[in-house]
Amino acid sequence: MRPALTLSIGVLHHTHDCRAAFGHVAGFVPPGGLFFLGLYHRPGRLPFLRHWRGLLESEGEDAALAAFARAMPQSPDPEHLASVFRDQVLHPQESQHLLEEVWGWADAAGLRLLSTSINRYGPVADRTEVVAEEAAYAALSQERIAGGRYFPGFFTMLMERP
């Protein structure tokens, strides 16, 4: 039996070929099934990486981790916090993507976009409008970083196979 809901949250962008990995996972979605995907988002992610990796280079890992802890007060457990820091900042491989790019992968896989975090999970009536909303994410990322808030540059999409 094939799953009614296929999830991939924060995984495919760590593979060597995210598009190929997407196509493979999308193959598990049956007719009428849903695919919920989360990937690093280029406009939001690049300011995040520049900030944290710059801090690592200039002040060292301990200082960067301490600043990360201040930006993520919702993670009071030191072990969890260090794990998230390593995953978000120190990992060896990642790619960042645009909504329109991944939407094209969905089209090619026969999937239809139902909603995305880019437009706060509103209806997807006009493709151009939804794609245009993502341009604001670079400024939002910079604003959150300047305010000392955690903003990893991540987006999600809910798709279905008709």
RATA-V792956 format. One line per field, one symbol per residue. phi: phi as a letter, one per 20 degrees, with the letter a starting at -180 (. if undefined). psi: psi as a letter, one per 30 degrees, with the letter a starting at -180 (. if undefined). burial: # if it has 24 or more other ideal C-beta (glycine too) atoms within 12 Angstrom, else .. A space follows every 50 residues. Layout:
phi: ???
psi: ???
burial: ???
This chain:
phi: .effcddbdmdffeefcffffggffgfeeegnedcdcccfdgfeeffgfg fffffgfecnfffffffffffcffdfffffgfffgffedefebbcccdgf ffffffgfemddfeabfgdlmffdecgfffffffffffffffffffemdf bfmccccdccdg
psi: kkkfkkkjjgeffglejeeeeeeeefffjlkflljkkklkjeefeeeeee eeeeeeeefleeeeeeeeeefiffifjeeeeeeeeeeeeflfkllllkee eeeeeeefgglkkellfeghglkiejeeeeeefffffeeeeeeeeeggkk jfikllkkllj.
burial: .....#.#.####....#..###.##..#...#################. ##..##.......##.###.##........#..##.###....####### ###.##..#.#########....#.....##.##..##.##...#....# ###########.
